[in-house]
Amino acid sequence: MTDTPAPLFETLVIIGPGLIGSSILRRAHEDRRIARRLVACDISPEVRARVVELGIADDVEADPAAAVRDADCVIICVPVGAIAMVAAQVLPAMKKGAILSEVGSVKVTVMEAMAPLLAAYPDIAFVPAHPMAGTEFSGPDAGFATLFEDRWCLLTPPAGTPAPALRRITTLWEMMGARVRDMTVEHHDRVCAIVSHLPHLLAFTICGTADDLADETRSEVLDFAASGFRDFTRIAASDPTMWRDIFLNNREALLDMLDRFIADAQAMGHAIRTGNEDVIVSRIKRGRAIRRSLIENRQA
């Protein structure tokens, strides 16, 4: 008889079982090689009750300190602006040798806020992660077990991160179905500014522009919305608190990318105004090529 292999973690704690957190729980609930015991924690009684109804965690807690007491791994899945606050609550309660992670889409400001906290707990390994996956929906009902399948998860481990902790978090995300890559926090924030944060800023803005039009035109926008505008509205339906925190915490990289976009948009506008077909066609072809590359890379 073959012995059942030990799980990656005995106890895995998810703080904030929203879209990302509940998707982690769902995957781990289906694949018990990930963790023997799953704990969900949230300050909202409604969220906790819904997690119980969904049956995606073995235990549900309101108090973060109580939730993490026996944890081998704790993943903070809250808006970027609240990550350090939650970390300050859980670090004193975590056992030596445990791993702390988070899934925020901004890393420089998170690392700056976390550094003094981590200095007081040298026996806790911190391995930040950012799964590049999501939808416009939020809350525990929004998650699904295959959310991370074939998507990238970017790890930004600080210098001196213990190799065993980094290997376990890498393995965790691979078991989630993700592709994993390491990078510095600075590089991470610049990459995400162009591939994620700027597109969301543009989507929120264009929907606001449409909403500010005269009543008759606005109603036609809603009645006759083509696929391009519908794509923007899907992105713009994302959680306001989460994106407020992302914009403010990655403001330097985001504003740099916005400046570049404005310059490129003005150049395209000039080409249209002057009838420069070569520039117009060149930009369209570049967009088509990027789309083909995403499809080939299984990211579309």
C-alpha positions in Angstrom: 0.0 0.0 0.0 1.4 3.4 -1.0 1.5 6.1 1.7 -0.3 9.3 0.9 2.3 12.1 0.5 2.3 14.9 3.0 0.5 18.1 1.8 2.5 21.1 0.9 1.1 22.8 4.0 -0.6 21.4 7.0 -2.6 24.6 7.5 -3.1 27.3 4.9 -4.9 30.5 5.9 -6.5 32.9 3.5 -7.3 36.4 4.9 -9.8 38.1 2.6 -11.7 35.3 0.7 -12.7 37.5 -2.3 -12.1 36.7 -5.9 -8.5 35.8 -5.5 -8.7 34.4 -2.0 -11.8 32.2 -2.6 -10.2 30.9 -5.8 -7.2 29.8 -3.9 -9.5 28.1 -1.4 -11.5 26.4 -4.1 -8.4 25.0 -5.8 -6.9 23.9 -2.5 -10.2 22.3 -1.5 -10.2 20.3 -4.7 -6.5 19.3 -4.4 -5.7 18.3 -0.8 -2.1 17.9 -1.7 -1.9 21.7 -1.2 -3.1 21.8 2.4 -4.7 19.5 4.9 -6.6 22.3 6.7 -8.0 25.4 5.1 -8.8 28.5 7.1 -10.6 31.6 5.8 -10.7 34.9 7.7 -12.7 38.0 7.1 -14.0 41.0 9.1 -17.4 40.8 7.4 -20.0 38.6 9.0 -21.7 38.3 5.6 -18.5 37.1 3.9 -17.8 34.6 6.6 -21.3 33.2 6.4 -21.1 32.9 2.7 -17.8 31.0 2.9 -19.4 28.6 5.3 -22.3 28.1 2.9 -20.0 27.5 0.0 -18.0 25.0 2.0 -14.6 26.1 0.7 -12.8 26.3 4.0 -12.6 23.9 7.0 -12.7 26.8 9.5 -13.8 30.4 9.2 -12.5 33.1 11.6 -13.2 36.7 12.3 -10.0 37.5 14.2 -6.8 37.4 12.0 -4.6 36.6 15.0 -6.7 33.6 16.0 -6.9 32.5 12.4 -3.1 32.3 11.8 -2.0 30.8 15.1 -1.3 27.3 13.7 -0.7 28.3 10.1 2.2 27.1 8.0 1.3 29.6 5.4 -0.8 32.8 5.5 -1.8 34.6 2.3 -3.2 38.1 2.7 -5.8 38.8 0.0 -7.0 42.3 0.8 -6.7 45.7 -1.0 -3.1 46.9 -1.3 -3.6 49.8 1.1 -4.6 47.3 3.9 -1.9 44.7 3.5 0.6 46.1 6.0 -2.2 46.7 8.5 -3.3 43.1 8.4 0.3 41.9 8.5 0.8 43.9 11.7 -2.1 42.0 13.2 -1.0 38.5 12.2 2.8 38.5 12.5 2.9 38.5 16.3 0.6 35.4 16.3 2.4 33.4 13.6 4.6 30.5 14.6 8.3 30.4 13.8 9.1 29.1 10.4 5.7 30.0 8.9 5.5 31.8 5.6 3.6 35.0 5.0 2.5 36.0 1.5 0.2 38.4 -0.1 -1.4 38.9 -3.6 -1.4 42.6 -4.2 -0.7 44.1 -7.6 1.6 46.8 -6.3 4.9 45.8 -4.6 7.2 48.8 -3.9 4.9 50.5 -1.4 3.9 47.2 0.2 7.5 46.2 0.7 8.3 49.7 2.1 5.5 49.3 4.6 6.3 45.7 5.4 10.1 46.1 6.0 9.9 47.5 9.6 7.3 44.9 10.5 9.3 42.0 9.1 12.5 43.2 10.9 10.8 42.3 14.2 10.0 38.8 13.1 13.1 37.3 11.4 11.7 33.8 11.8 8.8 34.5 9.4 9.6 34.3 5.7 7.8 36.9 3.5 7.2 35.9 -0.1 5.0 38.4 -2.0 3.1 37.1 -5.0 0.9 38.6 -7.7 -1.3 36.2 -9.7 -2.0 38.0 -13.0 -5.6 36.7 -13.2 -9.0 38.1 -12.3 -12.4 39.2 -13.4 -14.5 42.3 -12.9 -16.4 40.5 -10.0 -15.6 40.4 -6.3 -16.5 38.6 -3.2 -16.4 34.9 -2.3 -18.9 33.9 -5.0 -16.7 35.3 -7.7 -13.9 32.8 -7.3 -13.4 29.6 -9.2 -10.8 26.8 -9.0 -9.4 27.3 -12.5 -8.9 31.1 -12.2 -5.1 30.8 -12.2 -4.8 28.1 -14.9 -2.0 29.0 -17.4 -1.8 32.6 -16.0 1.4 34.2 -14.7 2.1 34.6 -11.0 4.9 37.0 -10.3 6.9 36.6 -7.1 9.0 39.4 -5.7 10.9 37.8 -2.8 13.0 40.3 -0.8 16.8 39.7 -0.5 17.6 37.0 2.0 14.4 35.1 1.5 15.0 31.5 2.7 15.2 29.2 -0.3 12.8 26.6 1.1 10.1 29.2 1.6 10.5 30.5 -1.9 10.3 26.9 -3.3 7.1 26.2 -1.3 5.3 29.3 -2.6 6.5 28.6 -6.1 5.1 25.1 -5.8 1.9 26.4 -4.3 1.3 28.6 -7.4 2.3 25.9 -9.8 -0.3 23.6 -8.1 -2.8 26.4 -8.6 -2.1 26.0 -12.3 0.0 29.2 -12.8 3.3 29.9 -14.4 5.7 31.5 -12.0 8.4 34.1 -12.5 10.6 36.0 -10.0 11.4 39.7 -10.4 12.3 42.8 -8.3 9.5 44.9 -6.8 10.5 47.9 -9.0 10.3 45.9 -12.2 7.1 44.3 -11.2 5.4 47.7 -10.6 6.5 49.1 -14.0 5.3 46.0 -15.8 1.9 46.0 -14.1 1.6 49.8 -14.7 1.4 49.2 -18.5 -0.3 45.8 -18.8 -2.9 46.2 -16.0 -3.1 49.5 -14.2 -3.1 51.9 -17.2 -5.7 49.8 -19.1 -8.0 50.0 -16.1 -7.4 53.8 -15.7 -8.3 54.2 -19.4 -11.4 52.1 -19.0 -12.7 54.0 -16.0 -12.0 57.3 -17.8 -13.7 56.4 -21.1 -16.8 55.2 -19.3 -16.8 58.5 -17.4 -16.5 60.4 -20.7 -19.4 58.5 -22.2 -21.5 59.1 -19.1 -20.8 62.9 -19.2 -22.2 63.2 -22.7 -25.6 64.9 -23.3 -28.6 62.7 -22.3 -29.6 61.8 -25.8 -26.1 60.8 -26.9 -25.6 58.9 -23.6 -28.7 56.8 -24.2 -27.4 56.0 -27.7 -24.1 54.9 -26.2 -25.9 52.5 -23.9 -28.3 51.3 -26.7 -25.7 50.8 -29.4 -22.6 50.0 -27.5 -20.2 48.0 -29.8 -17.8 45.3 -28.6 -15.0 47.8 -28.0 -17.0 49.9 -25.6 -18.4 46.8 -23.9 -14.9 45.6 -23.3 -14.1 48.8 -21.5 -17.2 48.6 -19.4 -16.3 45.1 -18.3 -12.9 46.3 -17.0 -14.6 49.4 -15.5 -16.9 47.2 -13.4 -14.0 46.3 -11.2 -13.9 46.9 -7.4 -13.5 50.7 -6.7 -11.6 50.3 -3.4 -9.1 47.8 -4.8 -8.3 50.1 -7.8 -8.2 53.3 -5.8 -5.4 51.6 -3.7 -3.6 50.4 -6.8 -3.6 53.7 -8.5 -2.4 55.6 -5.4 0.2 53.0 -4.4 1.7 52.7 -7.9 1.3 56.4 -8.8 4.8 57.0 -10.1 5.0 54.1 -12.5 1.4 54.6 -13.6 1.8 58.3 -14.2 4.9 57.6 -16.2 3.1 55.2 -18.4 0.1 57.6 -18.7 2.4 60.3 -20.0 3.8 57.9 -22.6 0.3 57.0 -23.6 -0.8 60.6 -23.9 2.2 61.3 -26.2 1.4 58.3 -28.3 -2.3 59.2 -28.5 -1.5 62.7 -29.6 0.8 61.3 -32.3 -2.0 59.1 -33.5 -4.4 62.1 -33.4 -1.9 64.1 -35.5 -1.7 61.3 -38.0 -5.5 61.2 -38.4 -5.7 65.0 -38.6 -3.0 65.1 -41.3 -4.1 62.0 -43.2 -0.9 60.1 -42.5 -2.0 56.6 -43.5 1.4 55.0 -42.9 1.5 55.9 -39.2 -2.2 54.9 -38.8 -1.7 51.5 -40.5 1.6 50.9 -38.6 -0.1 51.4 -35.2 -3.0 49.1 -36.1 -0.5 46.4 -37.3 1.4 46.7 -34.1 -1.8 46.1 -32.1 -2.7 43.1 -34.2 0.8 41.6 -33.7 0.5 42.1 -29.9 -2.9 40.3 -29.9 -1.4 37.4 -31.9 1.4 37.1 -29.5 -1.0 37.0 -26.5 -3.0 34.2 -28.2 0.2 32.2 -29.0 1.3 32.7 -25.3 -2.1 31.4 -24.2 -2.8 34.7 -22.3 -5.8 35.8 -24.4 
